[in-house]
Amino acid sequence: MAASRIDIFKQMLVSDSGNSSILFGLAKEYEKAGQNAEMIETLEHYLAVADDEGNAFGMLARAYQQAGQDDKAKETFQRGIDAAMKHGHPSMAEEYRLALAEF
């Protein structure tokens, strides 16, 4: 049986645990698989080692929302706004502002 994409990313992390590209790829695979708790854990690790431009903050904030952790979601959307603006992504920042307004 062929290994799943999640298994492949996890195996890659064994030899390179701080690789932000691998962490982000694994988080995307967890998102596709609907594995919210694993996605949250992976994105938290990713954001601890990467200078994200905003996208991962939005993913994480939405995952927190789905998990009923609204305070963490709000805080993470705000961090995403800050990151998006820092990296020149005003439309992403506006998307997150609109998401915050829905709380």
Secondary structure, 3 states (H helix, E strand, C coil): CCCCHHHHHHHHHHHCCCCHHHHHHHHHHHHHHCCHHHHHHHHHHHHHHCCCCCHHHHHHHHHHHHCCCHHHHHHHHHHHHHHHHHCCCHHHHHHHHHHHHCC
